[in-house]
């Protein structure tokens, strides 16, 4: 099990093995995600929002803002 100490400034050094497993490099960002009360997971936050481009296919026909609002209202009404 890898361990690290917290400095007086609240900083830690992530052990080399953990950095390698997460694919972290200098300048990488991490997120601390609470998995349950008092327990957190460290998740690499290395991808930018631009990495999401192309994950979803384009709709076969454009959808208007009005149509989107109607669909949202319809789903909201179902939830009640």
N, C-alpha and C positions, 0 to 999 in steps of 0.2 A: 504494500500500500504506500503510495506517495504522500508525503506530508510537506507542509510549508509553514513558516512562522510569519506572524503579522508584525510589521514594524510599528514604531510609535506614530507614524503617519498613516497607518491603516493599509500599507502596501504589502503585497506578497510577491514572491517569485514563484512562478508556476514551474514545477520540476520538468527537466528536459524530456523525460519519457512521456509526460502528459502533453506537453507542447507538441511533440512529434505525433502522438496519437490523434490529436485534434487538428493537426495540420497548421499549427500557428507559427507565424513568422514575426519578425520585428514589425511593429505597427499594427498587427492583427488586433481585432477587438473581440471581446467575449461578453456573453450575457450570463447573468446569474438567474436561473429560473427556479422558483420555489416549487419543489415536487410534493412536499407535505410540510406541515408546521415544523420549522426548525431544520429542514433539510433542503439543500439547494443542489442543482446540477449546473455545471459550467458548460456552456454551449458556444462553439465557435460562431462568431457573427462576422464572417469574412466576406460574404457575398453582398453586393450592393443591390439596390432595387432594380438596377438595369439587368441583372442576371435573370430576372423573372420574365423578361421580354421573350415572347414566343412560346411560353409554356401553355397558353390556352389558344385554341384555334379561333380564328375570326368568325363572327356570326355570318350565316349565309346571306342575311339581309340586315341593313342597319336598323338599330332600335332607337326610337326617339326618347327624349327625356320624359315626355308625357307617358309613353308606354311603360317606361321603367317605374315611374311613380305609381301608375295603376297596379303594376305587378307587386310592388312593395306594399301598397295599401291592401291588396287582396290577401297576401300572405299574413299581414298583420291582423286582418280580420279573422283569419282561420285560427290564429294562435289564441284568440280570446275565447 
